[in-house]
């Protein structure tokens, strides 16, 4: 489906189903510059005879069969389709019924259609870039303004899980059971070898005196096994909540944000998303000033978001439970430093080019000075906090 002509045919089919007659459909493939590795990306412009042009965005599955099997890509692509076709509607209905005002609502990109064809899975949404939304520079550490609005939005997303569970417990439990994280859930020798290469490549940039301490955490089977699992409180976690998957726009003097990329949504711990965002998007200087402040801010925003659904955070997610889960999840910052940070800091010209021929070895990223600075900063913080 990475062929533009095939995508054009799908767009025309979607438009016909919506009784929207586009006289011309222009499809342009673009490169994310290292921000995306699972899909081919396209911008689509539809000329409408009696209206303004329609600007769409399409994500098309990019993995070949061998890679799909190794990382359970079927689960990834079907998860995102479930989010747009089912979960987004459930959440929007919750917000409407509780009268959540527009400024406090969680917003999904407007969904237009999809293809579930194996190997060509496609999701088509509005093109937020055409509406003035932009990506944050992934090489630049977050500042407080962007971090705060991102945490506020994440709190809204998690609050919707809690509200859905409260109002429809059986439905929620069924979905949560079906949406357990499934990448690496089965033994795979090639992934084991990949993990060793990834770890040892990351350890090469850290100070000698810290290597054994970090190895002890990242090779611990219990740490790995529990990484994407909930502890006490379960939410449908985003799974890939980082600056590259958030689009920002200043509107009426206020920063707006719309999260995208729902391929890794799973039943997990709220703090996984929180720590994921902080770990891969901040540097040591930011955390020295704002780490505890940002953790508190998330909790405050979650309390406010829950109130909009007539829920009390003391009943839903008491601070003592939150603090306990935070302590248990802090070691995962080191896993993130090994697994995700290399992809966030890789230079655009060194980022893998997607195609059917890629394999897991493609994702052994060439580390650089920025990665070394960021990862050593994470390790220093974990030592200071008594994590290692």
Buried (B, 14 or more C-beta within 10 A) or exposed (E): BBEBEBBBBBBBEBBEEEEBEBEEBBBEBEEBBBBBBBBBBBBBBBEBEEEEEBBBBBBBBBBBEEBBEBBBBBBBBEBBBBBBBEBBEBBBEBBEEEEBEEEEBBBBBBBBBBBEEEBBBBBBBBBBBBBEBEBBEBEEBBEEEBBBBBBBBBBBBBBBBBBBBBBBEEEBEEBBEEBBBBBBEEEBEEBEEBBEBBBEBBBEBBEEEBBEBBBEBBEBEEBBEBBBBBBEBBBBBBBBBBBBBBBBBEEEEEBBBBBBBBBBBBBBBBBBBBBBBBBBBBBBEBBBEBBEEBBEBBBBBBBBBBEBBEBEBEEBBBEEEBEEBBEBBBBBBBBBBBBBBBBBBBBEEEBBEBEEEBBBEBBBBEBBEBBBBBBBBBBBBBEEBEBB
